[in-house]
Structure formats: C-alpha cells, structure tokens
C-alpha cells in the first residue's frame, strides 16, 4: 500500500463537495496503517455537515462527468484545446489570439457544432444540469456573437 496514492474510505466518500474547503480537513495516515484520523480545521457544531473538496480547480465539466452534479458557485467556463494548449473561456471579453488567428473562423465552426449539440440534447430533470446547460448555451452564444463580429472572411 502506498499512502500517497490515496484510498477508498467508505465513510469519507459520502462527504459532499464545496469549493474552497480544501484546507478544512486534514488526514493522518502515518500513526497506524489500520487507522485513518480525520481532523477538521474549523469548528463544527453538532448536526453541521462536513464538506470535502473534490479537487483543486475542478470545473463543472469535471464535476458533472465524474460525480453527476454541478456547483452553482463556480463560474461558467467553456474550454477549448488547441495545439495542446488549454483555453478556459469564461466570457467573450477578450478571445486569445491563438483562437482567432484565422479571424475566428475555426472557433466559430467549433462553437456552432457545440451549440447545435447542446440545443439537441434531451432536457434533464436535474435542476443543476439544467442550470449548467443554460450557462453553457449562454456563454457559447456570447462567444459566437464575438466571432460573428470578427471579419474572418478576409483571412481567406
């Protein structure tokens, strides 16, 4: 067993996620290999829920795919990977030069395909998923509008 690889703890894996709680729990694996000590770094009253953080900088994309929920406190982000470089777009305020070096034509096509897929998806009964899908549509429509404002026809 390698303690650095983590472990499955049936009681700890039921903790709900909350962004920013990364430093509120500490785990002691070293005192006895059969005992895992969990300490909180904040006061907890009887009946209060104890939260965990499922990952540093985890996005709603990852939360939804891996755990089946979204965190409405997180900003809406649309991720584009181009040439191995990741771009997390949270608004259309300023598109990175790499993404619009062709005048925006490639990004425009990518966003159009993504939006078509989002609009064609079945409506979920899960309120968090509905919220997430709505946020993604709005952000992608904003990004698409900025691409429409670019004159990529002159880059041909």
Secondary structure by P-SEA (a helix, b strand, c coil): cccccbbbbcccccccccccccccbbbbccccccbbbbbbcccccccbbbbbbccccccaaaaaaccccccccccbbbbbbccccccccccccccccccccccaaaaaaaaaaaaaaaaaccccccaaaaaaaaaaaaaaaaaaaaaaaccccccc
